[in-house]
């Protein structure tokens, strides 16, 4: 429990509005499965007791949605530049579509913000 609480306290300090990575290229897929999904999973495993984990997942997902789905694209950018806030790779694959659908629907459920679900829904409808 102490280690988990330490991890939650650490996660609260992460600021996804700035890029601290050594590169500007951010993979939407990798960021979704590692960060967004990890934070959602930790929230669920905590018995839904640590809402700050959902807040952090939403902070990152919102930034990615704003860039990856800019200009109402039907397929989101696969990679983003968080320094310039622009999409830099226009291709995505079926694994990316699946994980965005899963994670963004879950995030909408927990935040009450349907933006994430709508983005992933529009994506799956464009693939039909």
NORRA-V370784 format. One record per helix or strand. SS is the DSSP state (~ for helix, > for strand). FROM is the first residue (numbers start at 1). TO is the last residue. If there is no record, write none. Layout:
ss->SS from->FROM to->TO
ss->SS from->FROM to->TO
//
This chain:
ss->~ from->2 to->12
ss->> from->25 to->27
ss->~ from->28 to->45
ss->~ from->51 to->68
ss->~ from->70 to->72
ss->> from->79 to->81
ss->> from->86 to->89
ss->~ from->94 to->111
ss->~ from->115 to->127
//
